[in-house]
Amino acid sequence: MDLSMSIASGSMSMSTARLMTDMNVALMGKVLDTAQVQGEVLQDMMESVPSPETHLLDVYA
């Protein structure tokens, strides 16, 4: 294998690695957005539960 093939192969590997890194970062951003939305919904659900002084919460339901 000559030098030009080594450079081309290395360039392709670096390009592929950069693409995979960009895709992983974008995917993690979407995962974090989803986790934030789920947390907000869970917080809203917890705030809508009647106070424990007046009603009991059945955690097994």
Rosetta constraint file for C-alpha pairs under 8 A:
AtomPair CA 1 CA 5 HARMONIC 6.31 0.50
AtomPair CA 1 CA 6 HARMONIC 6.98 0.50
AtomPair CA 2 CA 6 HARMONIC 6.53 0.50
AtomPair CA 3 CA 7 HARMONIC 6.22 0.50
AtomPair CA 4 CA 8 HARMONIC 6.13 0.50
AtomPair CA 5 CA 9 HARMONIC 5.97 0.50
AtomPair CA 6 CA 10 HARMONIC 6.03 0.50
AtomPair CA 7 CA 11 HARMONIC 6.00 0.50
AtomPair CA 8 CA 12 HARMONIC 6.18 0.50
AtomPair CA 9 CA 13 HARMONIC 6.24 0.50
AtomPair CA 10 CA 14 HARMONIC 6.16 0.50
AtomPair CA 11 CA 15 HARMONIC 6.07 0.50
AtomPair CA 12 CA 16 HARMONIC 6.08 0.50
AtomPair CA 13 CA 17 HARMONIC 6.10 0.50
AtomPair CA 14 CA 18 HARMONIC 6.08 0.50
AtomPair CA 15 CA 19 HARMONIC 6.18 0.50
AtomPair CA 16 CA 20 HARMONIC 6.19 0.50
AtomPair CA 17 CA 21 HARMONIC 6.13 0.50
AtomPair CA 18 CA 22 HARMONIC 6.16 0.50
AtomPair CA 19 CA 23 HARMONIC 6.16 0.50
AtomPair CA 20 CA 24 HARMONIC 6.09 0.50
AtomPair CA 21 CA 25 HARMONIC 6.17 0.50
AtomPair CA 22 CA 26 HARMONIC 6.21 0.50
AtomPair CA 23 CA 27 HARMONIC 6.09 0.50
AtomPair CA 24 CA 28 HARMONIC 6.09 0.50
AtomPair CA 25 CA 29 HARMONIC 6.21 0.50
AtomPair CA 26 CA 30 HARMONIC 6.45 0.50
AtomPair CA 27 CA 31 HARMONIC 6.26 0.50
AtomPair CA 28 CA 32 HARMONIC 6.11 0.50
AtomPair CA 29 CA 33 HARMONIC 6.20 0.50
AtomPair CA 30 CA 34 HARMONIC 6.16 0.50
AtomPair CA 31 CA 35 HARMONIC 6.16 0.50
AtomPair CA 32 CA 36 HARMONIC 6.13 0.50
AtomPair CA 33 CA 37 HARMONIC 6.31 0.50
AtomPair CA 34 CA 38 HARMONIC 6.14 0.50
AtomPair CA 35 CA 39 HARMONIC 6.05 0.50
AtomPair CA 36 CA 40 HARMONIC 6.23 0.50
AtomPair CA 37 CA 41 HARMONIC 6.25 0.50
AtomPair CA 38 CA 42 HARMONIC 6.09 0.50
AtomPair CA 39 CA 43 HARMONIC 6.08 0.50
AtomPair CA 40 CA 44 HARMONIC 6.21 0.50
AtomPair CA 41 CA 45 HARMONIC 6.16 0.50
AtomPair CA 42 CA 46 HARMONIC 6.17 0.50
AtomPair CA 43 CA 47 HARMONIC 6.18 0.50
AtomPair CA 44 CA 48 HARMONIC 6.23 0.50
AtomPair CA 45 CA 49 HARMONIC 6.63 0.50
AtomPair CA 50 CA 54 HARMONIC 7.19 0.50
AtomPair CA 50 CA 55 HARMONIC 6.34 0.50
AtomPair CA 51 CA 55 HARMONIC 6.44 0.50
AtomPair CA 52 CA 56 HARMONIC 5.66 0.50
AtomPair CA 52 CA 57 HARMONIC 7.12 0.50
